[in-house]
């Protein structure tokens, strides 16, 4: 993140996980010990960035 801007390529890599989490979904069911946690990686081969995305459920 530079100057308050988020890399559009990174967002392209993680957006499907974020949208799934917003809907209460779990993309990585069975891949991680916690169904609320998702791992994604930016596709930049020379400067890879790994994202850990966690869904936080708020009780009504």
mmJSON file of the N, C-alpha and C atoms, coordinates in Angstrom:
{"data_MODEL":{"atom_site":{
"group_PDB":["ATOM","ATOM","ATOM","ATOM","ATOM","ATOM","ATOM","ATOM","ATOM","ATOM","ATOM","ATOM","ATOM","ATOM","ATOM","ATOM","ATOM","ATOM","ATOM","ATOM","ATOM","ATOM","ATOM","ATOM","ATOM","ATOM","ATOM","ATOM","ATOM","ATOM","ATOM","ATOM","ATOM","ATOM","ATOM","ATOM","ATOM","ATOM","ATOM","ATOM","ATOM","ATOM","ATOM","ATOM","ATOM","ATOM","ATOM","ATOM","ATOM","ATOM","ATOM","ATOM","ATOM","ATOM","ATOM","ATOM","ATOM","ATOM","ATOM","ATOM","ATOM","ATOM","ATOM","ATOM","ATOM","ATOM","ATOM","ATOM","ATOM","ATOM","ATOM","ATOM","ATOM","ATOM","ATOM","ATOM","ATOM","ATOM","ATOM","ATOM","ATOM","ATOM","ATOM","ATOM","ATOM","ATOM","ATOM","ATOM","ATOM","ATOM","ATOM","ATOM","ATOM","ATOM","ATOM","ATOM","ATOM","ATOM","ATOM","ATOM","ATOM","ATOM","ATOM","ATOM","ATOM","ATOM","ATOM","ATOM","ATOM","ATOM","ATOM","ATOM","ATOM","ATOM","ATOM","ATOM","ATOM","ATOM","ATOM","ATOM","ATOM","ATOM","ATOM","ATOM","ATOM","ATOM","ATOM","ATOM","ATOM","ATOM","ATOM","ATOM","ATOM","ATOM","ATOM","ATOM","ATOM","ATOM","ATOM","ATOM","ATOM","ATOM","ATOM","ATOM","ATOM","ATOM","ATOM","ATOM","ATOM","ATOM","ATOM","ATOM","ATOM","ATOM","ATOM","ATOM","ATOM","ATOM","ATOM","ATOM","ATOM","ATOM","ATOM","ATOM","ATOM","ATOM","ATOM","ATOM","ATOM","ATOM","ATOM","ATOM","ATOM","ATOM","ATOM","ATOM","ATOM","ATOM","ATOM","ATOM"],
"id":[1,2,3,4,5,6,7,8,9,10,11,12,13,14,15,16,17,18,19,20,21,22,23,24,25,26,27,28,29,30,31,32,33,34,35,36,37,38,39,40,41,42,43,44,45,46,47,48,49,50,51,52,53,54,55,56,57,58,59,60,61,62,63,64,65,66,67,68,69,70,71,72,73,74,75,76,77,78,79,80,81,82,83,84,85,86,87,88,89,90,91,92,93,94,95,96,97,98,99,100,101,102,103,104,105,106,107,108,109,110,111,112,113,114,115,116,117,118,119,120,121,122,123,124,125,126,127,128,129,130,131,132,133,134,135,136,137,138,139,140,141,142,143,144,145,146,147,148,149,150,151,152,153,154,155,156,157,158,159,160,161,162,163,164,165,166,167,168,169,170,171,172,173,174,175,176,177,178,179,180],
"type_symbol":["N","C","C","N","C","C","N","C","C","N","C","C","N","C","C","N","C","C","N","C","C","N","C","C","N","C","C","N","C","C","N","C","C","N","C","C","N","C","C","N","C","C","N","C","C","N","C","C","N","C","C","N","C","C","N","C","C","N","C","C","N","C","C","N","C","C","N","C","C","N","C","C","N","C","C","N","C","C","N","C","C","N","C","C","N","C","C","N","C","C","N","C","C","N","C","C","N","C","C","N","C","C","N","C","C","N","C","C","N","C","C","N","C","C","N","C","C","N","C","C","N","C","C","N","C","C","N","C","C","N","C","C","N","C","C","N","C","C","N","C","C","N","C","C","N","C","C","N","C","C","N","C","C","N","C","C","N","C","C","N","C","C","N","C","C","N","C","C","N","C","C","N","C","C","N","C","C","N","C","C"],
"label_atom_id":["N","CA","C","N","CA","C","N","CA","C","N","CA","C","N","CA","C","N","CA","C","N","CA","C","N","CA","C","N","CA","C","N","CA","C","N","CA","C","N","CA","C","N","CA","C","N","CA","C","N","CA","C","N","CA","C","N","CA","C","N","CA","C","N","CA","C","N","CA","C","N","CA","C","N","CA","C","N","CA","C","N","CA","C","N","CA","C","N","CA","C","N","CA","C","N","CA","C","N","CA","C","N","CA","C","N","CA","C","N","CA","C","N","CA","C","N","CA","C","N","CA","C","N","CA","C","N","CA","C","N","CA","C","N","CA","C","N","CA","C","N","CA","C","N","CA","C","N","CA","C","N","CA","C","N","CA","C","N","CA","C","N","CA","C","N","CA","C","N","CA","C","N","CA","C","N","CA","C","N","CA","C","N","CA","C","N","CA","C","N","CA","C","N","CA","C","N","CA","C","N","CA","C","N","CA","C","N","CA","C"],
"label_alt_id":[null,null,null,null,null,null,null,null,null,null,null,null,null,null,null,null,null,null,null,null,null,null,null,null,null,null,null,null,null,null,null,null,null,null,null,null,null,null,null,null,null,null,null,null,null,null,null,null,null,null,null,null,null,null,null,null,null,null,null,null,null,null,null,null,null,null,null,null,null,null,null,null,null,null,null,null,null,null,null,null,null,null,null,null,null,null,null,null,null,null,null,null,null,null,null,null,null,null,null,null,null,null,null,null,null,null,null,null,null,null,null,null,null,null,null,null,null,null,null,null,null,null,null,null,null,null,null,null,null,null,null,null,null,null,null,null,null,null,null,null,null,null,null,null,null,null,null,null,null,null,null,null,null,null,null,null,null,null,null,null,null,null,null,null,null,null,null,null,null,null,null,null,null,null,null,null,null,null,null,null],
"label_comp_id":["UNK","UNK","UNK","UNK","UNK","UNK","UNK","UNK","UNK","UNK","UNK","UNK","UNK","UNK","UNK","UNK","UNK","UNK","UNK","UNK","UNK","UNK","UNK","UNK","UNK","UNK","UNK","UNK","UNK","UNK","UNK","UNK","UNK","UNK","UNK","UNK","UNK","UNK","UNK","UNK","UNK","UNK","UNK","UNK","UNK","UNK","UNK","UNK","UNK","UNK","UNK","UNK","UNK","UNK","UNK","UNK","UNK","UNK","UNK","UNK","UNK","UNK","UNK","UNK","UNK","UNK","UNK","UNK","UNK","UNK","UNK","UNK","UNK","UNK","UNK","UNK","UNK","UNK","UNK","UNK","UNK","UNK","UNK","UNK","UNK","UNK","UNK","UNK","UNK","UNK","UNK","UNK","UNK","UNK","UNK","UNK","UNK","UNK","UNK","UNK","UNK","UNK","UNK","UNK","UNK","UNK","UNK","UNK","UNK","UNK","UNK","UNK","UNK","UNK","UNK","UNK","UNK","UNK","UNK","UNK","UNK","UNK","UNK","UNK","UNK","UNK","UNK","UNK","UNK","UNK","UNK","UNK","UNK","UNK","UNK","UNK","UNK","UNK","UNK","UNK","UNK","UNK","UNK","UNK","UNK","UNK","UNK","UNK","UNK","UNK","UNK","UNK","UNK","UNK","UNK","UNK","UNK","UNK","UNK","UNK","UNK","UNK","UNK","UNK","UNK","UNK","UNK","UNK","UNK","UNK","UNK","UNK","UNK","UNK","UNK","UNK","UNK","UNK","UNK","UNK"],
"label_asym_id":["A","A","A","A","A","A","A","A","A","A","A","A","A","A","A","A","A","A","A","A","A","A","A","A","A","A","A","A","A","A","A","A","A","A","A","A","A","A","A","A","A","A","A","A","A","A","A","A","A","A","A","A","A","A","A","A","A","A","A","A","A","A","A","A","A","A","A","A","A","A","A","A","A","A","A","A","A","A","A","A","A","A","A","A","A","A","A","A","A","A","A","A","A","A","A","A","A","A","A","A","A","A","A","A","A","A","A","A","A","A","A","A","A","A","A","A","A","A","A","A","A","A","A","A","A","A","A","A","A","A","A","A","A","A","A","A","A","A","A","A","A","A","A","A","A","A","A","A","A","A","A","A","A","A","A","A","A","A","A","A","A","A","A","A","A","A","A","A","A","A","A","A","A","A","A","A","A","A","A","A"],
"label_entity_id":["1","1","1","1","1","1","1","1","1","1","1","1","1","1","1","1","1","1","1","1","1","1","1","1","1","1","1","1","1","1","1","1","1","1","1","1","1","1","1","1","1","1","1","1","1","1","1","1","1","1","1","1","1","1","1","1","1","1","1","1","1","1","1","1","1","1","1","1","1","1","1","1","1","1","1","1","1","1","1","1","1","1","1","1","1","1","1","1","1","1","1","1","1","1","1","1","1","1","1","1","1","1","1","1","1","1","1","1","1","1","1","1","1","1","1","1","1","1","1","1","1","1","1","1","1","1","1","1","1","1","1","1","1","1","1","1","1","1","1","1","1","1","1","1","1","1","1","1","1","1","1","1","1","1","1","1","1","1","1","1","1","1","1","1","1","1","1","1","1","1","1","1","1","1","1","1","1","1","1","1"],
"label_seq_id":[1,1,1,2,2,2,3,3,3,4,4,4,5,5,5,6,6,6,7,7,7,8,8,8,9,9,9,10,10,10,11,11,11,12,12,12,13,13,13,14,14,14,15,15,15,16,16,16,17,17,17,18,18,18,19,19,19,20,20,20,21,21,21,22,22,22,23,23,23,24,24,24,25,25,25,26,26,26,27,27,27,28,28,28,29,29,29,30,30,30,31,31,31,32,32,32,33,33,33,34,34,34,35,35,35,36,36,36,37,37,37,38,38,38,39,39,39,40,40,40,41,41,41,42,42,42,43,43,43,44,44,44,45,45,45,46,46,46,47,47,47,48,48,48,49,49,49,50,50,50,51,51,51,52,52,52,53,53,53,54,54,54,55,55,55,56,56,56,57,57,57,58,58,58,59,59,59,60,60,60],
"pdbx_PDB_ins_code":[null,null,null,null,null,null,null,null,null,null,null,null,null,null,null,null,null,null,null,null,null,null,null,null,null,null,null,null,null,null,null,null,null,null,null,null,null,null,null,null,null,null,null,null,null,null,null,null,null,null,null,null,null,null,null,null,null,null,null,null,null,null,null,null,null,null,null,null,null,null,null,null,null,null,null,null,null,null,null,null,null,null,null,null,null,null,null,null,null,null,null,null,null,null,null,null,null,null,null,null,null,null,null,null,null,null,null,null,null,null,null,null,null,null,null,null,null,null,null,null,null,null,null,null,null,null,null,null,null,null,null,null,null,null,null,null,null,null,null,null,null,null,null,null,null,null,null,null,null,null,null,null,null,null,null,null,null,null,null,null,null,null,null,null,null,null,null,null,null,null,null,null,null,null,null,null,null,null,null,null],
"Cartn_x":[0.848,0.0,0.891,0.815,1.615,0.716,1.014,0.272,-1.241,-1.686,-3.111,-3.791,-3.03,-3.616,-3.32,-4.312,-4.137,-3.861,-2.91,-2.533,-3.719,-4.046,-5.201,-4.983,-3.754,-3.465,-3.658,-3.249,-3.434,-4.924,-5.685,-7.124,-7.775,-7.318,-7.859,-7.641,-6.524,-6.217,-7.03,-7.334,-8.007,-9.492,-9.981,-11.374,-12.383,-12.153,-13.117,-13.201,-12.079,-12.09,-12.801,-12.568,-13.208,-14.717,-15.16,-16.6,-17.236,-16.524,-17.03,-17.163,-16.154,-16.187,-17.33,-17.582,-18.678,-20.027,-20.139,-21.386,-21.431,-20.376,-20.331,-19.788,-19.206,-18.712,-17.314,-16.907,-15.588,-15.021,-14.1,-13.482,-12.526,-11.797,-10.744,-11.204,-12.448,-12.968,-12.148,-11.545,-10.716,-9.244,-8.896,-7.495,-6.809,-7.603,-7.048,-7.796,-7.241,-7.882,-9.081,-9.165,-10.243,-10.98,-12.27,-13.033,-13.195,-12.913,-13.02,-11.743,-10.703,-9.429,-9.198,-8.723,-8.432,-7.041,-6.297,-4.963,-4.981,-4.431,-4.343,-2.959,-2.523,-1.206,-1.318,-0.637,-0.577,0.181,-0.203,0.417,1.693,2.25,3.516,4.656,5.257,6.298,7.582,7.886,9.129,8.961,7.727,7.446,6.174,6.196,4.967,4.564,3.27,2.71,1.653,1.712,0.738,-0.224,-1.522,-2.565,-3.261,-3.434,-4.24,-5.529,-6.635,-7.923,-8.762,-9.25,-10.059,-11.441,-12.457,-13.831,-14.155,-14.681,-15.078,-16.599,-17.182,-18.634,-19.076,-20.044,-20.559,-21.96,-22.157,-23.462,-24.462,-25.697,-26.754,-27.234],
"Cartn_y":[-1.172,0.0,1.231,2.004,3.209,4.433,5.422,6.679,6.482,5.528,5.315,4.575,4.084,3.363,1.879,1.067,-0.385,-0.865,-1.722,-2.239,-2.946,-2.552,-3.138,-4.609,-5.014,-6.427,-7.264,-6.72,-7.435,-7.564,-6.485,-6.538,-7.572,-7.661,-8.653,-10.07,-10.305,-11.637,-11.969,-10.969,-11.271,-10.943,-10.223,-9.745,-10.886,-11.99,-13.109,-13.677,-13.667,-14.158,-13.168,-11.88,-10.85,-10.886,-10.968,-11.012,-12.28,-13.385,-14.627,-14.483,-13.878,-13.672,-12.738,-11.709,-10.778,-11.483,-12.546,-13.301,-14.45,-14.565,-15.615,-16.932,-16.904,-18.129,-18.524,-19.696,-20.229,-20.883,-20.205,-20.733,-21.871,-21.778,-22.736,-23.807,-24.215,-25.237,-26.518,-26.947,-28.147,-27.884,-26.701,-26.378,-25.768,-25.145,-24.524,-25.07,-24.865,-25.332,-24.476,-23.287,-22.358,-21.966,-22.276,-21.968,-20.472,-19.655,-18.206,-17.578,-18.355,-17.852,-18.268,-17.323,-17.581,-17.045,-17.751,-17.327,-17.046,-15.91,-15.558,-14.972,-15.032,-14.521,-13.658,-12.539,-11.672,-12.409,-12.199,-12.939,-12.299,-11.332,-10.716,-11.646,-12.293,-13.286,-12.728,-11.46,-10.88,-10.221,-9.862,-9.25,-9.858,-11.145,-11.791,-11.277,-11.146,-10.741,-11.774,-12.266,-13.246,-12.54,-12.768,-12.147,-13.203,-12.91,-13.736,-12.957,-13.509,-12.845,-13.608,-12.905,-13.544,-12.924,-13.773,-13.318,-13.168,-12.017,-11.76,-11.728,-12.692,-12.768,-11.939,-11.063,-10.222,-10.708,-10.997,-11.452,-10.304,-10.595,-9.556,-9.239],
"Cartn_z":[0.0,0.0,0.0,-1.059,-1.177,-1.254,-0.446,-0.487,-0.38,0.43,0.62,-0.513,-1.49,-2.623,-2.482,-2.764,-2.717,-4.133,-4.3,-5.616,-6.27,-7.477,-8.162,-8.489,-8.761,-9.031,-7.769,-6.627,-5.362,-5.056,-5.278,-5.033,-5.941,-7.184,-8.115,-7.584,-6.913,-6.374,-5.127,-4.298,-3.027,-3.016,-4.004,-3.962,-3.863,-4.554,-4.481,-3.071,-2.356,-0.982,-0.054,-0.277,0.532,0.33,-0.919,-1.19,-0.616,-0.677,-0.091,1.426,2.051,3.499,3.887,3.081,3.371,3.348,2.573,2.491,3.498,4.318,5.335,4.813,3.627,3.005,3.453,3.013,3.324,2.062,1.417,0.196,0.524,1.626,1.946,2.925,2.839,3.732,3.602,4.701,4.697,4.421,3.928,3.656,4.862,5.728,6.93,8.144,9.313,10.547,10.931,10.368,10.712,9.44,9.356,8.142,7.904,8.919,8.786,8.223,8.027,7.553,6.104,5.309,3.914,3.603,2.754,2.358,0.858,0.465,-0.957,-1.211,-2.448,-2.805,-4.051,-4.036,-5.208,-6.315,-7.556,-8.65,-9.187,-8.496,-8.903,-8.509,-9.482,-9.221,-8.649,-8.904,-8.394,-7.034,-6.681,-5.375,-4.795,-4.486,-4.008,-2.62,-2.439,-1.155,-0.789,0.433,0.905,1.844,1.622,2.422,3.262,4.529,5.419,5.661,5.199,5.297,6.314,7.306,8.343,8.393,8.388,8.512,9.998,10.375,11.751,11.792,12.447,12.571,13.775,13.56,14.625,14.968,16.241,16.718,16.666,16.304,16.276,17.666],
"occupancy":[1.0,1.0,1.0,1.0,1.0,1.0,1.0,1.0,1.0,1.0,1.0,1.0,1.0,1.0,1.0,1.0,1.0,1.0,1.0,1.0,1.0,1.0,1.0,1.0,1.0,1.0,1.0,1.0,1.0,1.0,1.0,1.0,1.0,1.0,1.0,1.0,1.0,1.0,1.0,1.0,1.0,1.0,1.0,1.0,1.0,1.0,1.0,1.0,1.0,1.0,1.0,1.0,1.0,1.0,1.0,1.0,1.0,1.0,1.0,1.0,1.0,1.0,1.0,1.0,1.0,1.0,1.0,1.0,1.0,1.0,1.0,1.0,1.0,1.0,1.0,1.0,1.0,1.0,1.0,1.0,1.0,1.0,1.0,1.0,1.0,1.0,1.0,1.0,1.0,1.0,1.0,1.0,1.0,1.0,1.0,1.0,1.0,1.0,1.0,1.0,1.0,1.0,1.0,1.0,1.0,1.0,1.0,1.0,1.0,1.0,1.0,1.0,1.0,1.0,1.0,1.0,1.0,1.0,1.0,1.0,1.0,1.0,1.0,1.0,1.0,1.0,1.0,1.0,1.0,1.0,1.0,1.0,1.0,1.0,1.0,1.0,1.0,1.0,1.0,1.0,1.0,1.0,1.0,1.0,1.0,1.0,1.0,1.0,1.0,1.0,1.0,1.0,1.0,1.0,1.0,1.0,1.0,1.0,1.0,1.0,1.0,1.0,1.0,1.0,1.0,1.0,1.0,1.0,1.0,1.0,1.0,1.0,1.0,1.0,1.0,1.0,1.0,1.0,1.0,1.0],
"B_iso_or_equiv":[0.0,0.0,0.0,0.0,0.0,0.0,0.0,0.0,0.0,0.0,0.0,0.0,0.0,0.0,0.0,0.0,0.0,0.0,0.0,0.0,0.0,0.0,0.0,0.0,0.0,0.0,0.0,0.0,0.0,0.0,0.0,0.0,0.0,0.0,0.0,0.0,0.0,0.0,0.0,0.0,0.0,0.0,0.0,0.0,0.0,0.0,0.0,0.0,0.0,0.0,0.0,0.0,0.0,0.0,0.0,0.0,0.0,0.0,0.0,0.0,0.0,0.0,0.0,0.0,0.0,0.0,0.0,0.0,0.0,0.0,0.0,0.0,0.0,0.0,0.0,0.0,0.0,0.0,0.0,0.0,0.0,0.0,0.0,0.0,0.0,0.0,0.0,0.0,0.0,0.0,0.0,0.0,0.0,0.0,0.0,0.0,0.0,0.0,0.0,0.0,0.0,0.0,0.0,0.0,0.0,0.0,0.0,0.0,0.0,0.0,0.0,0.0,0.0,0.0,0.0,0.0,0.0,0.0,0.0,0.0,0.0,0.0,0.0,0.0,0.0,0.0,0.0,0.0,0.0,0.0,0.0,0.0,0.0,0.0,0.0,0.0,0.0,0.0,0.0,0.0,0.0,0.0,0.0,0.0,0.0,0.0,0.0,0.0,0.0,0.0,0.0,0.0,0.0,0.0,0.0,0.0,0.0,0.0,0.0,0.0,0.0,0.0,0.0,0.0,0.0,0.0,0.0,0.0,0.0,0.0,0.0,0.0,0.0,0.0,0.0,0.0,0.0,0.0,0.0,0.0],
"pdbx_formal_charge":[null,null,null,null,null,null,null,null,null,null,null,null,null,null,null,null,null,null,null,null,null,null,null,null,null,null,null,null,null,null,null,null,null,null,null,null,null,null,null,null,null,null,null,null,null,null,null,null,null,null,null,null,null,null,null,null,null,null,null,null,null,null,null,null,null,null,null,null,null,null,null,null,null,null,null,null,null,null,null,null,null,null,null,null,null,null,null,null,null,null,null,null,null,null,null,null,null,null,null,null,null,null,null,null,null,null,null,null,null,null,null,null,null,null,null,null,null,null,null,null,null,null,null,null,null,null,null,null,null,null,null,null,null,null,null,null,null,null,null,null,null,null,null,null,null,null,null,null,null,null,null,null,null,null,null,null,null,null,null,null,null,null,null,null,null,null,null,null,null,null,null,null,null,null,null,null,null,null,null,null],
"auth_seq_id":[1,1,1,2,2,2,3,3,3,4,4,4,5,5,5,6,6,6,7,7,7,8,8,8,9,9,9,10,10,10,11,11,11,12,12,12,13,13,13,14,14,14,15,15,15,16,16,16,17,17,17,18,18,18,19,19,19,20,20,20,21,21,21,22,22,22,23,23,23,24,24,24,25,25,25,26,26,26,27,27,27,28,28,28,29,29,29,30,30,30,31,31,31,32,32,32,33,33,33,34,34,34,35,35,35,36,36,36,37,37,37,38,38,38,39,39,39,40,40,40,41,41,41,42,42,42,43,43,43,44,44,44,45,45,45,46,46,46,47,47,47,48,48,48,49,49,49,50,50,50,51,51,51,52,52,52,53,53,53,54,54,54,55,55,55,56,56,56,57,57,57,58,58,58,59,59,59,60,60,60],
"auth_comp_id":["UNK","UNK","UNK","UNK","UNK","UNK","UNK","UNK","UNK","UNK","UNK","UNK","UNK","UNK","UNK","UNK","UNK","UNK","UNK","UNK","UNK","UNK","UNK","UNK","UNK","UNK","UNK","UNK","UNK","UNK","UNK","UNK","UNK","UNK","UNK","UNK","UNK","UNK","UNK","UNK","UNK","UNK","UNK","UNK","UNK","UNK","UNK","UNK","UNK","UNK","UNK","UNK","UNK","UNK","UNK","UNK","UNK","UNK","UNK","UNK","UNK","UNK","UNK","UNK","UNK","UNK","UNK","UNK","UNK","UNK","UNK","UNK","UNK","UNK","UNK","UNK","UNK","UNK","UNK","UNK","UNK","UNK","UNK","UNK","UNK","UNK","UNK","UNK","UNK","UNK","UNK","UNK","UNK","UNK","UNK","UNK","UNK","UNK","UNK","UNK","UNK","UNK","UNK","UNK","UNK","UNK","UNK","UNK","UNK","UNK","UNK","UNK","UNK","UNK","UNK","UNK","UNK","UNK","UNK","UNK","UNK","UNK","UNK","UNK","UNK","UNK","UNK","UNK","UNK","UNK","UNK","UNK","UNK","UNK","UNK","UNK","UNK","UNK","UNK","UNK","UNK","UNK","UNK","UNK","UNK","UNK","UNK","UNK","UNK","UNK","UNK","UNK","UNK","UNK","UNK","UNK","UNK","UNK","UNK","UNK","UNK","UNK","UNK","UNK","UNK","UNK","UNK","UNK","UNK","UNK","UNK","UNK","UNK","UNK","UNK","UNK","UNK","UNK","UNK","UNK"],
"auth_asym_id":["A","A","A","A","A","A","A","A","A","A","A","A","A","A","A","A","A","A","A","A","A","A","A","A","A","A","A","A","A","A","A","A","A","A","A","A","A","A","A","A","A","A","A","A","A","A","A","A","A","A","A","A","A","A","A","A","A","A","A","A","A","A","A","A","A","A","A","A","A","A","A","A","A","A","A","A","A","A","A","A","A","A","A","A","A","A","A","A","A","A","A","A","A","A","A","A","A","A","A","A","A","A","A","A","A","A","A","A","A","A","A","A","A","A","A","A","A","A","A","A","A","A","A","A","A","A","A","A","A","A","A","A","A","A","A","A","A","A","A","A","A","A","A","A","A","A","A","A","A","A","A","A","A","A","A","A","A","A","A","A","A","A","A","A","A","A","A","A","A","A","A","A","A","A","A","A","A","A","A","A"],
"auth_atom_id":["N","CA","C","N","CA","C","N","CA","C","N","CA","C","N","CA","C","N","CA","C","N","CA","C","N","CA","C","N","CA","C","N","CA","C","N","CA","C","N","CA","C","N","CA","C","N","CA","C","N","CA","C","N","CA","C","N","CA","C","N","CA","C","N","CA","C","N","CA","C","N","CA","C","N","CA","C","N","CA","C","N","CA","C","N","CA","C","N","CA","C","N","CA","C","N","CA","C","N","CA","C","N","CA","C","N","CA","C","N","CA","C","N","CA","C","N","CA","C","N","CA","C","N","CA","C","N","CA","C","N","CA","C","N","CA","C","N","CA","C","N","CA","C","N","CA","C","N","CA","C","N","CA","C","N","CA","C","N","CA","C","N","CA","C","N","CA","C","N","CA","C","N","CA","C","N","CA","C","N","CA","C","N","CA","C","N","CA","C","N","CA","C","N","CA","C","N","CA","C","N","CA","C","N","CA","C","N","CA","C"],
"pdbx_PDB_model_num":[1,1,1,1,1,1,1,1,1,1,1,1,1,1,1,1,1,1,1,1,1,1,1,1,1,1,1,1,1,1,1,1,1,1,1,1,1,1,1,1,1,1,1,1,1,1,1,1,1,1,1,1,1,1,1,1,1,1,1,1,1,1,1,1,1,1,1,1,1,1,1,1,1,1,1,1,1,1,1,1,1,1,1,1,1,1,1,1,1,1,1,1,1,1,1,1,1,1,1,1,1,1,1,1,1,1,1,1,1,1,1,1,1,1,1,1,1,1,1,1,1,1,1,1,1,1,1,1,1,1,1,1,1,1,1,1,1,1,1,1,1,1,1,1,1,1,1,1,1,1,1,1,1,1,1,1,1,1,1,1,1,1,1,1,1,1,1,1,1,1,1,1,1,1,1,1,1,1,1,1]
}}}
